[in-house]
Structure formats: structure tokens, C-alpha cells
Amino acid sequence: MASCRRRPRSRCLIISPRARSRWCAWAMRVTPTLTPTSSSRTGPARRFLSRWPPGFRGGTSRLPRHSRPIRSTPMPELAEVEVARRNVERWWQHRCAREVRLIDPKVLRDATPRELEDALGRRLVAMHRRGKYLWAELEGGFALMFHFRMTGKITCEDSPEPRFARLAWRIDEAGWLVFKDPRRLGHVEVLGPGELDHYDALQRMGPEPEDATAAGLKAACSARRLLKSALLDQSVVAGVGNIAISELFWRLKLPVEVRCGELDDAQWEALAKEMPRYFDQILQRSMADEIAYLNEAGGDNIFEVYGREGEPCPRCQAPLKVARVAGRSSYYCPTCQGEP
């Protein structure tokens, strides 16, 4: 162990060759400067663009684009948030919190612990969902907005501090309602009277899948835009996520890289009809006392194609594949949908 020349105060494992003497792995990674590979005084220095000198085997080689593994972390979509809405409304049942514990202050956004306690001390009027947003309507015009992000959920527990607990409030006859979030990306917002009416994300949100029409979808999507990219845009249709798009494209036999201008009127009609049908079916399969995300321990895969690379297509038995489209993984059948 020795001190890195780029980070003298650290005690780094020095792995660099003589071309960059006494540089640690971090310094090699973040410095894109051109470096001579020859120390000969007689010949001209040869320069290269790679951060690692030719022949140096200490770094990991970059895999070709087609061979790099595609990793994707599923995020809450409409069905998961609707499950949470129904559960929390059933547990809370128009009562007020008797005790509040803010376990992780990071979960609270733009409010003080006192304001949070005051809001939860008010009687619940109703739980609402819009797209992927969930909020509690409280008496007096107040509201509590929950953002699950990637791993957030609300569960009913016997104790206020189970693993990954960030916020807990006690409801008579139900127990502790606990906001859990292993990755600590979710947050809670306290909204005062009238603030919900001007909440920016809700103002810009498109129609719910059951309210979307073929004409409305077609008008909101430019012809050259990827259909997947358009559907991920919450201003086009609310609540549709990456998993739903893979499933919908497979059901409708749409190529994963299809552009909006390539769909005919019949396909727009089929898409508008299939979206609410798909979410109704997924909601029935997802109903439980706790949201189970696909990537967490104990989470079951309830989808036909998503997360099933290499498995047989439920329709034609061809092996399913995965490709990266619009920056996200897309699972598809090469026989039913064609290759991208």
C-alpha cells in the first residue's frame, strides 16, 4: 500500500504501470488524457486514446455493445401504486395517527418534522392515486404525497422500526403503517391547503390508461419518436412504465423499436384498448398486503415476457430475447415481433 500521486491523502493500492507511476485505480479511471507509451529517448512517443496502456492487464476490458449484460431495476408502476393505495386506505380507515416516528429525516422533503406530525394527526379523508403518484387527502385541506421511486413501499407492521423503515405512524386497530425504502430514494411531502391543486407533476400528467383514446395517443406522439419513448413520457399517458411496455408490445406483436408514425389506425385502437385490460389483469395478480418488486427476495415474476430472457415465448415457444431500447431493457419474441 502507498499514497497515490493523484490522491496523496488516501492509502490506495497502486496498480498502474510505469507510464503512470504511483496512480491508483480511481486516478486511471477518471483521467482521460493522452499518455505516451514509449519512454525511449531516440524514437517519437506513441500516443493512444485508451486510459490503459497496450498490454496492461490490470484493468477490465470493455465488452462489445452486443455482449454487455443488460441490467435493469424495475420501478413501481401503476399496478404497484394502486395496490398500495387500496391497502393503505383499508388500514388507515379515516382515522388519525396516534404516534409518529420519523426514523430517517432524509425521507421528508421540504417540511419540518413538526409539520409532518401535525399532518398525520389529522383524519384521513381518502387515498388517491394519479399515474405513479400516491397521496393521502387529510382533513383541513392538507395532503401527504408519497414517492416510492425504485424500492419504496408502505406496509402494516406490529413494530415501528422493521428493516428499511424510514417513517412510521400508528393507527388504532391497525398497527404501525411503515414507509420502507431499502435504497432511500423515495420521499414524503407535506402539502398545505391548496398546494395539491398546483402540484406541477400532476398538472403535466397525461390521461390514465382507461381514459386514453387512440386519437389522443396518436396526437400526443410525433411520427419520428420511438413508441416506447413516447409511452414512457408521463405527459402522454400516466402510469405506464418499462415493464408494461414490454408486455403490451408482446401482446400486440409490435416491434420493440417501432416508431409512432409506423402504426396504423387499427394498431392505435388496439393499444388504447389493451392498456386498461393489461393493468386490470396485473392488478389482480399483484393484490397482496405488501408490494413485491420483481428484483427483491421473494418477488414472483407475474409477467409473460418481462424478465424471462431465454425462456420460451408463451405464444410460439421461440426463446425470448432482450434488447436496450430508449435506454431501458425491452423483452421480446424475435418470431412474433421481429428482431430490432
N, C-alpha and C positions, 0 to 999 in steps of 0.2 A: 504493500500500500504506500502511496506517495501523494503529494499535493499536485493537483492538475494546474498547469500554467494558466488555463482559462478561468479556473475557479480556485484560487490559491487557498481559500479558507476551508475548502472541502477536503475530505480524505477519500479520494476516488481510486478505483482500480484502474491503473494505466494500461491501456490495451493498444495504443496507437503504434504504428511503425516509425522508422527513423524519419520519414518525410514529415511527420508531425510529432516530434518527440515530446513526451510527457503530456499528451492530451488524453482526456478520459472519453468514454463513450458519448456523453452528452455533448462535449465540445465537437467531436467528429460529426455528430448528427445535425447540429444547428448551424454549422459553418459551411456555406456552400461555395467558398472561394476556390478559385483555380489554384492548383498546387503542382509544382514541378516534381516529376517522379525520378529525375536523374540528378545525382549530385556530382556528376563528372564535370571537371573544370575545362575539359577540352571540347566536348560536344555541347550543342544547344540543349537547353532543358526542354523536355517533352511535357506538354500540359494536357490535362484531362478534365472532363466535366464532372466525373463521379466524385463523391465525397470520400470514397475508399480507393486507395491506390491499386493498380492492377496487380493481381497475385496475392493481395492481402485477404486472408480467410477469416479474419476476426469478426466481420460484420455479416448480417443476414442478407442474402441476395434478394432482390425484388422479384417476385414471381410475375410471370406474364399475366396480362389482364384476364385472359380466359381461364387461367388455372388458379387465380387467387380465390380463397374461400369467401363466400358471401355470408356475412354475419348481420343479422337484423334483430333488433329488440322490439317485440310487439308493444304497441302503446294502447291505452284504453280507447275503445271506440264506442259508438252509440250504444250497443247492446250492454257492454260492461257498465257504463254510466247509468243506464236505465235500471239495471239490476240494483245498483247502489241506491238509486232514488227510491225504488219500491221498498227495499229493506229498511232504509233509514226512516222513511215515513211510517212504516209499521212499528219500528222500535220506539220512535220519538212520540208519536200519537198525541200531538197537540199539547204536550206538556213543556215545562221549562226545566232547565238544568239545575240540579241542586248543588252541584260542585263542579268546578272546572280546574283542570290541571294542564298548564302549558309546559310540556316536557321538553320540547325543543323550540326555543324562541325563533329559530330561523324559519319555522313554518308559517309564522304570522307576517303578513305583508301589509305595510302602510297603516298600521294600527298599533295601539298600546295594549298590553295585557289587560288593563282595566277596561278598555273599550270592548275587548273580546269577552270578558266575563260579564259585562253588562248586557251584551247582545245575547249571549247564551242563556242569560237569566230571564229572557223574555219567552213567552209562549210561542210554540211553533204554529204557524198558520197552515203552511203546506210546503212540500218539497217539489222543486221544479227542475226540469232538465231541458236544455236547448243545445242541440248538437252534442258536443262532448263536455259541456259546462253543466255543473250541478250547483244549485243554491237552495238554501233554506229561507223561506219567507217567514219573518218573525213579526210579532205584533208591534205596532207603533211605526210601521213602515221600514223597519230595519231588515237587512238580509245578510246572510253569511254565504260567501262564494267559495266553493271547493274546487281546486285544480289538482287533479290526480297526476298529471304529467305521465311518467312512464310506469311507476310502480305503486302509486298511491291507492288506498282503499279505505273504507270505513267498515269496522266490524263491531259486533256486540260482545263484550268480554265481562268476565267476573272481576277482573282486577284492572286498574287504570294504566299499568305500565307493562304490557306484554312486549315481546321483542319488536323492535322497529316502531314503537309508539312515538308519536310526535305531539299529539293533542288528545285529551280525553275529557269527556263531560258525562256526569252521572244523571241518568233518568230514572225516576221512580218506576218500579215494577219491571224494568227492562235490564238495568245494569249500566255498565260503562260503555258508551259509544266512543270508539278509539279510531283516530285517524292514523293509519300506519303508512310508512313510506321508507322502504329499505334504502333507496338511493337518495333520499332527501331532496328531491327535485320539486315535489308538489308544495302547494302553499294554500293558505286560507286568507280570505279578505273580508273585512267588516265593512259593509256598505250602509250608510245612513239613509234617512228618508229621502226619496227622490233620486238617489245616486244610481240605482239599478236602471232607471229609465234612460240614462245617458251612458250606460256601460258600453265602451267602444266595441269590444269583441262581439257583443250581442247585436249591436246596431249593424255591423258589417256582415253578419252571418246570412247565408242563403236559406232557402226553404228546407224543411225537414224532408226526408226521403218519401214519406207518404204524401207530401204536398207537392212534390216535384212533378212537372209535366214535361213531355217530350219537347214541346215548343220552347218552354222556358230553359231547359238544359241546352238545347241547340243554340239559342240566342246568347246564352252566357259563355259559350265556348267558341273561341276563334278557330277557324278551319285548320290552321297550321299547328295548333297546340296539340301535344300528346293528350289523349283522352284521360290517361291515368293522372297526369299532372293537373288537368282541369278538375277531376273529381276529388283530388286531394285538397284543392282550394276550397276552404270552408265558406267562401262567399258565393260559390256556385251551388253547392248542396251541403247541408250541415250534417256532421257526424260520420261521414264516410271516411274510412281510413285505409291503410295499405292492405290489411287482411281482407276487408270486404271487397276491394277492387280485384284482388286475385280470384276470389270466389265468384264474383259477378262476371268477370271476363271468361272464366271457365264455363260457367253456366250458359252464357250467351255465345260461346265459341268465338270470342273476339281475340285477335292477335294482341300480344302484350304491348306492342309498340304502335298500335293503331292511332291515327290522328283523328281529331274531331271531324274534319272535313271528309273523311273516308266513310263515315256512317251514313246509311240512307235513312229515310223517314221510318221505315219499319224497325230498324235497329234502335233508333232513338225511343220509339214507343216501347219496345221490348225492355230496354234499360230502365225506363221510368216505371214500368210495371213490376220488374223483377226486384228492384231495390227494397220496397217495403215488404215484399214477400220473403226476401232473404233475411232481413232484420227480424221479422216475426219468428222465423224458424230458429235463428241463432239465439234469440231471447229465450225461447222455450228451452233450448238445450243448456243455457247458461244460468238459469234461475237456481240460486243457492244462497245460503246465508253469508257467503263470502265470495268475492270475485276471485277466480282462479286464473291468473295470467298464464299464457302458454309457456313462457320461459322459466317459471318458478317451479320448485319442487312440488309434485303432486298435481300439477296442471295437466289436464287431459286435452288432447287435440280433438276438437269437435268439428273441424273443418274438413271439406272434401279434398282440397289440394294444398292449402297453405301449410308449410312446414313438412311436406311429405315428398321431398325430393327423392327420386329413385323408386318410389312405390308405384304400383300400377294405377293407371287412371281409372276411376270408378265407372267411366263410360266405355272406354275402348281397350283398357288394360295395358296401354303403352306406358313405359316408365315416365314419370313426371320429371320435369326439369325446373331449374330456377335461373333467372337472369336479372341483371340490375337494370331497371328502367326508372327514369326520373329520380335517380338517386336512392331508390328503395328496391328491395327484393320482390320479384314477381314470380310466382309459381304458376306453371302452365303445362299443358299437354301438347307436345310437338305434333301429334297426329290431329287432334281436334282443333287446335288453334294455330298451328304452323310455327315455324322457327322465326325468332326475331331477326 
